[in-house]
Amino acid sequence: MTDSPIGRVTPIGEHELVLRPLQPEDAPDLLRIHAMPDVARWWGEPEPGFPFSDEPEQARLSVVVDGAVAGMVQYWEENTPRYRHATIDLFLDPALHGQGIGTQALGLLSEYLLDERGHHRLTIDPAGENAAAIRSYEKAGFRRVGLMRAYEHRGGGDYRDALLMEKVKESAN
């Protein structure tokens, strides 16, 4: 067992959860999950090069449940000292929704970013109508900041609102 939340086996209900760096053999499962209608609804279709080269500025981790790839969390860091923070995204196999796994994965990544990477503030921006994700993020300690109107382009002339949420380390206030 490790002190870092990355690589630590964490029991959750009847399951064991691990966040670990992406491995080449994770790609087929991540592509399959990303393309599922309940994931693609929020994430769109996977871009060419997903999950390794489509967004090189993102750090990505596999969410592994009971030894199987179950989803992905990613983060991006703003390292300009005056504005330093990290932003997070996450998707999980819909078969595992509603079991607290996403909330726990977000909690582990938050612990890593706050305690090991030295951030004082984290943000996440789910679609405004994604009530299940918003509930999960609130359970992980994120608070609503405000609605960002017409935030995400969905193709054609369609845009979707997003809810900006943040988690601020208590000692930073």
Summary of the structure (lengths in Angstrom):
residues: 173
radius of gyration: 15.6
end to end distance: 32.3
largest distance: 49.7
contacts: 497
relative contact order: 0.14
helix: 31%
strand: 38%
